[in-house]
Amino acid sequence: MKILIVSHDAGGAEVITAWIKNNNFHQYAYCLQGPAQSIFSRKLLGMRTYDCNEIDLSQFDLVLTGTSWSSELERRMILQTKENGIKTAAYLDHWVNYRERFGYPSKGWLENLADEIWCGDEYAMEICRDCGIPVQKLRLVENEYFCQIREEAEAYKNEVVPKSILYICEPVGEHMKKEHGDEFYLGYNEFSALESFFKTLLKSDMSSYRITLRLHPSENDGKYDFIVNRFKNELQIEISHDTHLYMDIQHAEIVVGCESMALVVAVELNKKVFSVIPPHGLPCRLPHSEIQSFYQYY
């Protein structure tokens, strides 16, 4: 088949590039924006990219997209492609906010759905059914990103740094502000979650642990400096500059975050994983039982 790939956010880019590597017998073209550009460039050499506003959709058998919080790119291309009578598929990369990725709570959000919704596991299938996505659209397509990352991480499995914590950052407040007009819609934002974690850590037996912050691909380097500066004399804090997520995870003894897909990657790599959503926030919605609340223990 001739397949056009449309992707903006990092999570979708990781999942789709892994799928392409295991399905390299198709012909591909690419419309990429945002964090997806660097991920595709790093993982797939010799790509042919197009301007999304100028491409002739009629030449493709399928348009495969990611799903995005921060861009209308995928949603717009799904609608445009369907209007041209071409098959569409959207590959989910997470386990939360599925309806919102297609425009909910706006009326008519179901019209934004692709012809097929690709779910990477049974968790995703069940969540889609529960949130009202038509069952006939759902297709189970294994998330090969996890298989890939397990293989890549194998070489680093014995490089754990004792007494180390990897904190996975994500722009929670930015997403909630865009979707709901309130950055504290979930009861917290990325800054309050980090501050709460630091304060709790200081009162725990892990106050001497080294903490590495790994920023989300869409976040600027200095985003959390004002919080880090307040705690830098009491805690050992550094910012990761590693290209590869699996290296940061393998080096850590403990991995924490709110609801990032990286927490699930850490589960796949057999790490001890906690959600650090503050007690007053909406509890972690990731369905994986291995991810426990940090505040149950500290």
N, C-alpha and C positions, 0 to 999 in steps of 0.2 A: 504494500500500500504506500501511497504518498501521504505523509502525515505532516501537518503543520503543528509545531509546538508553540504554545503561548504561555509565558510564565513571567511573573513579577517577584513574588516573595521567595525567601530563602528555603522554607520548608518544602514547598511544592517543587522547587528546583532540584533539591536533593533527591526527592522521591522519583521524579520524572527522569533525571539523568541516569539513575540506577536502572530504571526500567528500560531505557533506551539501550544501555550497554548489554542487556540480556535479550534484546529484540533488535539486533543490529541489521537484520535482513530487510527492514523497511527503508524507504527513502524519506529523509527528514529535511524540513526547513524550519527556521526559527524566527519568532517574533518575541524579543526579550526586552524587559525593562527592569529597573531597580536592582535589588541585590541578586536577582537571578542571573544577571549578565556575567558577573565574575564567577559564579559557581559553574555555569555552563562552559565558560571559556577555560576554566581550570580542568574540567572533567572530560570535555569532548573537544578534541582538536579538529580543526578544519571545518568548522560549522559554516553554513551559509545562512546569514541573518538578513531579515527584511524589515522594512518600515511597515508597521501594522496598518498604517493609513493608506498604503499604496499597493499592498499585495493583492494578487488576483486569487481569490479563494476558490474559484471554480476548478483549479488544477489539482485540488487535494481530495482524497477520499475520506479523510478524518482530520478534525481539528481537536487536538488534545491539550487541555489547559490545566494549570494549577488552580488554586483558589487563593484569594487575597483579602487581607484586611485593609491594606494601605493604598490600594489602587483599584480602579474600575476596569483595568485592562482586560482581564479574563472574562468578566461579566459582559462587557461590551462586545468582545469578539465572539462569545457564545451566541448572543442574540443576532449579530450580523451574519454568522455562519448558518444558523438555523433559517434565517430569512432567505438564504441562497440555496436551501435544500440539501445542505451537506451535513453529514453526521458529526456530532460533537460528543466529547467525553471530558469530564472533569475529574481529576485525580485528587482525592482528599489526602492531606498529609498530617492530620491531627485528629483529636477526639473531642473537640469542643467547638461551640458556636457554628455548627454546620449551616443552620438556616441563615444566620447573619452573613455568611460568605456569599449568599445568593440574593441579598437585599432585604431580608426580614429585619424589622417589622413592617416595611413598606407593603402596601396592598399589591397583590400580584407577584410576589416574590417567586412563586412556583414557576412562573413563566421564564424566569432567569436560569432555571435548571438546564444542564446539558441533557442530551438524549440518554447518556449513560453516566452514572455516578460511580466512579471506581473507588472501592473501599479496600484498604490494605490488609484488614483483618476482620475477624468476627465482631470484635468490639465496635468497630466503625459501622458495620452492617446493622448491628442492633441499635446503635445511637441514631442512625439515619431513619430507621423504621419508627423509633420512638418520637422523633421530632417531625414526623409527617411527610418525609420525602417518599414519594410513591415507590412501592416495592419493585414494580416492574422496571424501574430505572436503575436499580442497584445491581452492581456486578462486583464480585469478589476477585480482586487482582492483587496478588501478594505484594506486599511492600518490600521490594528487593533491596532497598536502601539499608535495611537492618542486616541482611545477609552480607552485603558489601562491606558495611562498617565493621562487622565482626571479623571478617577476613583481614581487613586493613589494620585493625587494632591488635591482632594477635601478636605482632612483633613487639608490642609495648606492654604486654600484660605483666611483666615482672619489674616494671619501672615505677612502682608506686612510691610516692614521697611520704614518709611517715608523718602523721599529724598534719594532714593537709585537707582542705575543703575547697571544692570548686563550686562557685556560685554562678548559676546560669541566669543572666539578665534577660529581660524581655520588656518591650514597651507597652505594658498592660494599659496604663493610663491613656496613652495616645490612641490606642485602639478603641477603648471605651468612650473617649471623648468624641471620636469620629462617628461611632455607631449609635451612641445613646445620648450624646451631649453632656456627659458627666464622667470625668476621669476617675471618679470614685464610685462608679456604678457597681463594682464588685465589692465595695467596702474597703478598698485599698488601691494604691497605685504602685508603680515600680519603686518609687522613692520611699514610701512608707513601709513597704515590705522589707527593703534593704536595711533601713534604719532600725526596724523592730528586730530583725535578725541580729544585727550588730549588738544592740543593747542586751538581748537575751544571751548571746554568746559570752559577753563580758561577765555574766553572772553564773556561767556554767563551768564545768571542768574542761572545756575545750577553748578557753580564752587564749591559750598559748598556741593554738593551731595556726598554720599559715593559710590565709584565705586568698584565693585567686578569683577575680571577677572576669567572667567571659561575657563580653558585650554581644548583644544581638547584632547581626550584620547590618541592620538599618540604623543602629545607634552611633552617635558621634563619640570619639575617643574620650572627651572630657565630660561627658554627660553626668557622671556620678562623682566628679571630683569634690564637690562641696560636701558630700556626705563622707567620702573617704578621708578628707582633710580633718573632719571633726573627730574621727576615731583612730587616725594613723599613729597617735602616740600610745594607744592602748592595745591595738590589734596589729597583727602583721598582715597587711593588705597589699596586693599587687594586681595589676591589670594584665590579662593574657594577651599575647600578640601571636599566638600559634595559629597557623592557617587551618589546621585540622582539628575538629571537635574531638575526635576519638583520642588524640594525643593528650589533650587536657583532661579528658575523663579518665584515661588509664593512669595518669600520673597522680590522680586524686585518691585519697582514702575514702572520702565522703563527697557526694554530689548533692547540691540543693538548688532549689529554684521554686517558681510558683506553678505554672502549668505548661512550661516549655516542652516541645517535643524532645529536646535534649535529655530531659529526665527519663524518658522512655528508652532513649539510646543507652543511657547509663544502666538502666535495668537490664537491657540486652547484654551489657558487658559485665553483668554480675556485681555491680557496685551497690553499696549501701546508699539508698536514695531517700531524701526527705523533701516534702513540700514545705516552704517557709511562708506560706500565706498567713498573715497575722490572724489571731483567734477571732477577731471581729469581722473578718472578711468571709466571702462566700467560699466554702470548703473546696479543695482541689477537685476538679471534675474529671481528671484523668482516670480511666477505669481500671488501671493496673494496681492490684492489691499490694505489690511490692513497694509502692510509693506511699509512705506514711507521713503524717504531720509531724514536723519538727517539734511543735509545741505540746505534743502528747508526752514528750520525754524531757523537755527542757523548759 
